[in-house]
Amino acid sequence: MKGRKDAPSDWGYLVGICFFILGLGTLLPWNFFMTASLYFQERLNASNVTDGSENSNSKYFNSCMTLLSQLPLLLFTLLNSILYQRISEAVRIAGSLVFILLLFIFTAVLVKVEMDSDRFFSVTMATIWFINSFGAVLQGSLFGLVGMLPQKYSAIFMSGQGLAGTFAAMAMLLANASGAESKSAALGYFITPCVGTLVTLFCYLLLPRLEFARYYLKKSAKYEPGATVELLTAESAAVDNGKLNGLANGSVAGSPNKDGASEECEGEAQRDRSKEAFLSEAPVEKKQEKASLIEIFKKIWVMAFCVTFVFTVTLSVFPAITADVKTSSPDFKTALKGNWDRYFINVCCFLTFNINDWLGRTITTVIQWPRKESRLFPLLVVSRVVFIPLLMLCNVQARSFLPVYFASDIGFTVIMALFSVSSGYFVCLSMSYAPQMVEAKDAETAGSLMTFFLALGLSIGAALSFPLRKLV
């Protein structure tokens, strides 16, 4: 949607800032829980310190977390059309943010509550399920909201989403570098998304008070009942005026003549011509029939396959396997008040992935290769499967079957960088190519289909992470 000439200006770019923060807020739940995987594993292993064994809940925590984070996304993507029609936008967005805030507060309080590992695992998994369910509703609703504004605001919104992971990784890095006791550091870490969610809620509530946002959110409806009523009223008035003019002309001429029937027919014809001329000038938008889902899918199935495959590969190893990689230089001293092993996963796994994923998405604004018609595009997407064995052969601990071929920290970081930049690049290209492969009237439907296949890829990847983790 292009900006209208009569639209007010976005003073101080406040609307853009609000949507950037809203984008950031949509992915805070997933990223903050994922980045805190080391904290969760330490708590789950606390009851096994005496005998030195590893808690099974700890071993498969990342896989369970990934699966229970992505299943709500798939479920609520399917239910989005029902929720969208039956529940108002304000309830969906503000309500989701309030529940996410309460669940983050609950998680922060849980840091100070002692409980056995099995109960802690169950409570944490339930929290992850519900917080990502509300996150899925929030994300879908905000995509619909930002779609009413000019296109650049969608890019701003997605940019905010892209930096959510970096924000979470930096928060964990600062919590570790603070030198505080582990529970205090974890408490400070989980208070951060509470503040972030409050700011996000404030930004949403601020939007109706900004003239620029109010203009587009009120004027963007494709169908305005008032316009139709005005059009019909004006048409009726034009026809009535024609009849009155005919009567006036008849009174001036005197009594009806012999050719009265002919004049009546001529008057009717003149009124019909006036009505046709009026309707031809009226700004009536012709309703185009949209293609069926099957017809649209036939046009975009290659891009649907690509986005599904990209996320299947990505979620099958990240973070379920990559978060269990251990440093080969644990005694290396850092400038962050501690040994390197305290920061290794946060820096080399989460921070590396999120920065390079955002970089890959950003590159597509400059370079778009291969083209959407090229057969090379799906081949390159499929070739990313090589990252699965490469990451499994890094220094993942504990392991049962496979040997370690890439033990060095540098090797793991380089693989992670290539893995994440290719993920962001191909996802962004797939999502942007699909609407271009259909007619303009079907672009919105194509985007909705791609969102479903994106969620499908996330869920398949999360499910595959269980057998792959066992294989290591």
C-alpha positions in Angstrom: 0.0 0.0 0.0 1.4 3.3 -1.1 1.1 6.4 1.1 -1.8 8.7 0.2 -1.1 12.2 -1.0 -3.5 13.6 1.6 -2.2 11.5 4.5 -0.7 13.3 7.5 3.0 13.0 8.2 4.5 10.5 10.7 5.6 13.2 13.1 8.9 12.2 14.7 8.6 8.8 13.0 6.7 7.8 16.1 4.5 5.2 14.3 7.6 3.6 12.8 9.2 3.4 16.2 6.0 1.9 17.7 5.9 -0.8 15.1 9.6 -1.6 15.4 9.0 -2.2 19.2 5.8 -4.1 18.5 7.8 -6.4 16.1 10.5 -6.8 18.8 7.8 -7.7 21.4 6.2 -10.4 19.3 9.3 -12.6 19.4 10.5 -11.8 23.0 8.9 -15.0 24.5 10.5 -17.5 22.2 13.9 -15.8 22.2 14.1 -15.2 26.0 13.2 -18.8 26.8 15.5 -20.2 24.1 18.5 -18.1 25.2 18.0 -19.1 28.9 18.4 -22.8 28.1 21.6 -23.0 30.2 19.8 -21.7 33.3 17.0 -24.2 32.8 19.4 -27.1 32.4 21.3 -26.1 35.5 18.1 -26.1 37.6 17.1 -29.5 36.1 20.5 -31.0 36.9 20.5 -29.6 40.5 18.9 -32.7 42.0 21.5 -34.9 40.3 24.7 -33.2 41.6 25.4 -35.7 44.3 25.6 -38.8 42.0 26.9 -36.9 38.9 24.3 -38.3 36.6 22.5 -36.2 34.0 18.8 -35.6 34.3 16.9 -36.9 31.2 14.7 -33.8 31.4 17.8 -31.7 31.0 19.1 -33.7 28.1 16.0 -33.2 26.0 14.9 -29.9 27.4 15.9 -27.9 24.3 14.0 -30.3 22.0 10.9 -30.2 24.2 11.1 -26.4 24.4 11.4 -26.1 20.6 8.5 -28.4 19.9 6.2 -26.8 22.5 7.1 -23.3 21.2 6.3 -24.1 17.6 3.2 -26.3 17.9 1.1 -23.3 19.2 2.3 -21.3 16.2 1.0 -23.9 13.8 -2.2 -24.4 15.7 -3.1 -20.8 16.0 -2.1 -20.1 12.4 -4.8 -22.6 11.4 -7.3 -21.0 13.9 -6.4 -17.5 13.0 -9.3 -16.9 10.6 -11.8 -17.9 13.3 -10.2 -15.8 16.0 -9.8 -12.9 13.6 -13.5 -12.7 12.9 -14.9 -13.5 16.3 -12.6 -11.6 18.6 -11.8 -7.8 18.3 -8.3 -6.6 17.4 -7.9 -4.8 20.8 -8.7 -7.9 22.8 -6.4 -10.1 20.7 -3.4 -7.7 20.8 -3.7 -6.1 24.3 -5.1 -9.3 25.9 -2.2 -11.3 24.5 0.4 -8.8 25.7 -1.2 -8.8 29.2 -1.1 -12.6 29.5 2.5 -12.7 28.2 3.5 -10.1 30.8 1.9 -12.2 33.6 3.6 -15.4 32.4 7.0 -13.6 32.3 6.4 -12.3 35.8 5.5 -15.9 36.9 8.7 -17.2 35.3 10.8 -14.5 37.1 9.1 -15.4 40.5 9.8 -19.1 39.8 13.6 -18.3 39.8 13.4 -18.0 43.6 11.0 -20.9 44.2 12.6 -24.3 45.1 11.1 -27.4 43.6 12.2 -30.8 42.3 13.4 -31.1 38.7 10.4 -33.1 37.4 7.9 -30.5 38.7 10.0 -27.6 37.5 10.2 -29.2 34.0 6.4 -29.7 33.8 5.7 -26.1 35.0 8.2 -24.6 32.6 6.9 -26.6 29.6 3.3 -25.5 30.4 4.5 -21.9 30.6 6.3 -22.2 27.3 3.1 -23.6 25.7 0.8 -20.9 26.9 3.2 -18.0 26.4 3.9 -19.0 22.8 0.2 -19.5 22.2 -0.5 -15.9 23.1 2.6 -14.9 21.1 1.1 -16.6 18.0 -2.2 -14.7 18.3 -0.2 -11.5 18.9 2.0 -12.0 15.9 -0.8 -12.8 13.5 -2.9 -9.9 14.7 -0.1 -7.4 14.4 0.8 -8.6 10.8 -2.8 -7.7 9.9 -2.6 -4.3 11.6 0.7 -3.3 10.0 -0.7 -4.4 6.6 -3.0 -1.4 6.7 -0.1 1.0 6.7 2.3 1.8 3.8 4.6 -1.1 2.9 7.8 0.3 4.5 6.1 -0.1 8.0 5.9 -3.9 7.4 9.7 -3.9 6.8 10.2 -1.9 10.0 8.0 -4.4 11.9 9.9 -7.4 10.5 13.2 -5.6 11.3 12.1 -5.4 14.9 11.3 -9.1 14.9 14.8 -9.9 13.5 16.5 -8.1 16.3 14.5 -9.7 19.1 16.9 -12.6 19.3 19.9 -10.3 19.5 18.1 -8.3 22.3 17.6 -11.5 24.3 21.3 -12.7 23.8 22.6 -9.3 24.9 20.4 -9.4 28.0 21.8 -12.8 28.9 25.3 -11.6 28.2 24.9 -8.6 30.6 23.2 -10.8 33.2 26.3 -13.1 33.2 28.7 -10.3 33.1 27.1 -8.6 36.1 28.9 -10.9 38.4 25.8 -11.6 40.4 24.9 -14.9 41.9 23.3 -17.2 39.4 19.7 -16.9 40.7 20.0 -13.1 40.9 21.3 -12.9 37.4 18.5 -15.1 36.1 15.9 -12.9 38.0 17.3 -9.8 36.4 17.3 -11.5 33.0 13.6 -12.5 33.2 12.6 -9.0 34.5 14.0 -7.6 31.3 11.2 -9.0 29.0 8.6 -7.9 31.6 9.7 -4.3 31.0 9.9 -5.0 27.2 6.4 -6.3 27.2 5.1 -3.3 29.1 6.8 -1.0 26.6 5.2 -3.0 23.8 1.8 -2.7 25.3 2.3 1.1 25.8 3.2 1.4 22.1 0.1 -0.4 21.0 -2.1 1.8 23.2 -0.3 4.9 21.8 -1.1 4.1 18.2 -4.8 5.4 18.2 -3.5 8.7 19.6 -1.2 9.3 16.6 -2.8 11.0 13.7 -0.8 9.2 11.1 -1.7 5.7 12.4 -5.3 6.8 13.1 -5.7 8.0 9.4 -4.6 4.7 7.9 -6.3 2.4 10.4 -9.6 4.1 9.7 -9.2 4.7 6.0 -7.7 1.4 4.9 -10.9 -0.6 4.8 -11.6 -1.9 1.3 -15.4 -1.7 1.9 -17.0 1.3 3.5 -20.7 0.9 4.1 -21.2 4.7 4.2 -19.7 5.1 0.7 -22.3 2.7 -0.7 -25.2 4.5 1.0 -24.0 7.9 -0.3 -23.6 6.5 -3.8 -27.1 5.0 -3.9 -28.6 8.3 -2.4 -26.8 10.4 -5.0 -28.0 8.1 -7.8 -31.6 8.2 -6.6 -31.4 12.0 -6.4 -30.1 12.2 -10.0 -33.0 10.1 -11.3 -35.6 12.2 -9.3 -34.1 15.4 -10.6 -34.5 14.1 -14.1 -38.2 13.3 -13.5 -38.8 16.8 -12.0 -37.1 18.4 -15.0 -39.3 16.4 -17.3 -42.4 17.6 -15.5 -41.3 21.2 -15.6 -40.7 21.0 -19.3 -44.1 19.5 -19.8 -45.8 22.3 -17.9 -44.1 25.0 -19.9 -45.2 23.4 -23.2 -48.8 23.4 -22.1 -51.2 20.4 -22.2 -50.1 17.0 -23.4 -49.8 16.7 -27.1 -50.6 14.0 -29.5 -47.2 12.4 -29.3 -47.3 12.2 -25.4 -46.4 8.5 -25.5 -43.4 9.1 -27.7 -42.2 12.0 -25.4 -42.6 9.7 -22.4 -40.4 7.1 -24.0 -37.9 9.7 -25.0 -37.8 11.0 -21.4 -37.3 7.5 -20.0 -34.4 7.0 -22.5 -32.9 10.3 -21.5 -33.1 9.3 -17.8 -31.5 6.0 -18.5 -28.6 7.8 -20.4 -28.2 10.1 -17.4 -28.1 7.2 -15.0 -25.5 5.4 -17.1 -23.4 8.5 -17.3 -23.6 9.1 -13.6 -22.6 5.5 -12.8 -19.7 5.6 -15.3 -18.3 8.6 -13.4 -18.9 7.2 -9.9 -15.8 5.7 -8.3 -17.3 2.1 -8.1 -14.7 -0.5 -7.5 -15.3 -3.7 -9.5 -15.1 -6.7 -7.4 -12.6 -9.3 -8.8 -13.1 -12.9 -8.0 -10.2 -14.4 -6.1 -8.6 -17.7 -7.1 -9.1 -20.8 -5.0 -6.4 -21.9 -2.5 -5.5 -24.9 -4.7 -5.0 -22.6 -7.8 -2.8 -20.3 -5.7 -0.9 -23.2 -4.2 -0.1 -24.6 -7.7 1.6 -21.3 -8.5 3.6 -21.0 -5.3 4.3 -24.6 -4.3 8.0 -24.3 -4.9 8.3 -21.3 -2.6 6.1 -23.1 0.0 8.4 -26.1 -0.2 11.5 -23.8 0.2 10.3 -22.0 3.3 9.2 -25.3 4.9 12.5 -27.0 4.1 14.6 -24.0 5.4 12.9 -24.0 8.8 12.9 -27.8 9.0 16.7 -27.8 8.7 17.1 -24.8 11.0 14.9 -26.0 13.9 16.1 -29.6 13.7 19.4 -28.6 15.1 18.9 -25.1 16.6 18.8 -24.8 19.5 18.2 -28.5 20.4 21.7 -29.6 19.4 23.7 -26.3 19.0 22.9 -25.2 22.6 24.6 -28.4 23.9 28.0 -27.6 22.2 30.8 -27.1 24.8 33.8 -24.9 24.4 37.3 -26.5 23.9 38.9 -23.7 25.9 36.9 -23.5 29.2 39.8 -21.8 31.1 40.2 -19.0 28.6 39.9 -15.7 30.5 37.6 -13.0 29.1 37.2 -9.3 29.8 33.6 -10.1 31.1 34.6 -11.0 34.7 34.8 -14.8 34.2 35.9 -17.8 32.3 35.0 -18.3 28.6 32.7 -21.3 29.3 30.1 -18.9 31.0 29.7 -17.0 27.7 30.5 -19.5 25.0 27.0 -20.6 24.1 25.5 -17.2 24.5 28.1 -15.6 22.1 29.0 -18.4 19.7 25.5 -19.9 19.4 22.7 -17.5 20.1 24.3 -14.1 19.4 26.0 -15.5 16.3 22.8 -17.0 15.0 20.6 -14.0 15.6 23.0 -11.4 14.2 23.7 -13.4 11.0 20.1 -14.4 10.5 19.2 -10.7 10.6 22.1 -10.0 8.2 20.8 -12.6 5.8 17.4 -11.0 5.8 18.9 -7.6 5.2 21.0 -8.7 2.3 17.8 -9.5 0.3 17.1 -5.8 0.1 20.3 -5.4 -2.0 20.7 -8.8 -3.7 18.0 -11.2 -4.8 19.7 -14.2 -6.3 18.7 -16.7 -7.7 15.6 -15.3 -9.3 12.2 -16.9 -8.4 12.0 -18.7 -11.7 15.4 -20.3 -11.4 15.7 -24.0 -10.7 18.9 -23.3 -8.8 16.9 -21.7 -6.0 15.3 -24.9 -4.5 18.5 -26.7 -5.1 20.4 -24.3 -2.9 17.7 -24.5 -0.3 18.0 -28.3 -0.2 21.8 -28.1 0.0 21.4 -26.5 3.5 20.8 -30.0 4.8 24.6 -30.4 5.0 24.5 -28.2 8.1 22.7 -30.9 10.1 25.7 -33.4 10.1 28.2 -30.5 10.3 26.7 -29.2 13.6 26.1 -32.7 14.9 29.9 -33.4 14.5 30.8 -30.3 16.6 31.6 -30.7 20.3 28.1 -31.6 21.5 27.9 -33.0 25.0 26.8 -35.5 26.1 27.0 -37.7 23.1 26.5 -41.4 22.5 27.3 -42.5 18.9 28.9 -39.9 16.7 32.5 -38.7 16.9 33.6 -35.1 17.3 35.3 -33.7 14.1 34.9 -29.9 14.8 36.1 -29.4 18.4 37.4 -25.9 18.1 35.3 -22.9 19.1 36.2 -21.0 15.9 35.1 -23.9 13.7 31.7 -24.1 15.4 31.3 -20.3 15.2 32.0 -20.3 11.4 29.6 -23.1 10.8 26.9 -21.3 12.9 27.5 -18.0 10.9 27.0 -19.7 7.5 24.1 -21.7 8.8 22.2 -18.7 10.1 23.0 -16.2 7.3 21.7 -18.8 4.7 18.6 -19.4 6.8 17.7 -15.7 7.0 18.5 -15.1 3.3 16.5 -18.0 1.9 13.5 -17.5 4.2 13.2 -13.8 3.3 13.5 -14.6 -0.4 10.9 -17.3 -0.3 8.4 -15.1 1.6 8.9 -12.2 -0.7 8.9 -14.2 -4.0 5.6 -16.1 -3.3 3.2 -13.0 -3.6 5.0 -12.0 -6.8 4.0 -15.3 -8.5 0.3 -14.7 -8.3 -2.0 -11.9 -9.4 -2.3 -8.8 -7.1 -5.8 -9.8 -6.0 -4.4 -13.1 -4.7 -1.2 -11.8 -3.0 -2.8 -11.6 0.5 -3.9 -15.2 0.2 -0.5 -16.3 -1.0 1.1 -14.6 2.0 -1.3 -16.4 4.4 -0.5 -19.8 2.8 3.3 -19.1 3.1 2.8 -18.2 6.8 1.2 -21.7 7.3 4.0 -23.5 5.5 6.5 -21.4 7.6 4.9 -22.7 10.8 4.7 -26.2 9.3 8.5 -26.1 8.8 9.1 -25.0 12.3 7.0 -27.8 13.7 8.6 -30.5 11.5 12.1 -29.3 12.5 11.2 -29.2 16.2 9.9 -32.8 15.9 13.0 -34.0 14.1 15.2 -32.5 16.8 14.4 -35.5 19.1 15.8 -38.3 17.0 18.7 -36.2 15.8 19.7 -35.4 19.4 19.5 -39.1 20.3 21.7 -39.9 17.3 24.5 -37.6 18.6 
